[in-house]
Amino acid sequence: MLHLAQRFLKVSPTPAEPCAFRALTEDDEPFLWDMLYYAIFVPEHAPPPERSIVHHPDLAKYVKGWSRQHDDGLAALSTAERRSIGAAWWRLFTHDDPGYGYVDDQTPELAVAVLPGHRNHGVGTRLLTQLLQEARTQYQCVSLSVSAAHPARRLSQRLGFQEIGGRGMSVTMRIDLSTDPRRYEDVAQSGRPAAAADR
């Protein structure tokens, strides 16, 4: 898309799962529907929801019509399997049609997901940190929404997100991208798996 189009980022280092990153394109909308499903937090021992849940209006807005103005994101590509195994993306919402993590019309909201079988290997952390680095060139802040019980809440705090509110059982978090980026870069380089975003 806009700034990430035609950019293929370097292969990630070990000890985390080796993967490369590519820009999401208009053709990735079917893949993002899958990612949206895997982004849904399912508590341990709870049954997963039906796949059709992603077509609920409150969720579908994160993917439907992908590639509209300001949409952008990355896919993680397994270097071993040569297929996309995760994605992180942003979309701008409006006051009249907000997302769960809506802050204002100028702040994009992030979403991230990793396929089962590739979680807890740092893929989600690296997706987020790569995307945050790109967002710094375009926005002052970005936001996200996470279940209060989700381990992603802790990862987001490590990256520099701060809790600013909530909606239902979700917490809205925001990061100021004008601050020193070394905090989330250090998290990515530490080799610590994304116990949060990788779920």
Secondary structure, DSSP 4 states (H G I P E B T S, - for coil): -TTTTT-EEPPPPSSSPPEEEEE--GGGHHHHHHHHHHTS---TTPPPPPGGGGGSHHHHTTTTT-S-TT-EEEEEEETTTTEEEEEEEEE--BTTB--TT---TTS-EEEEEE-TTSTTSSHHHHHHHHHHHHHTTT-SEEEEEEETTSTHHHHHHHHT-EEEEEETTEEEEEEETTS-THHHHHHHHTT---TTTT-
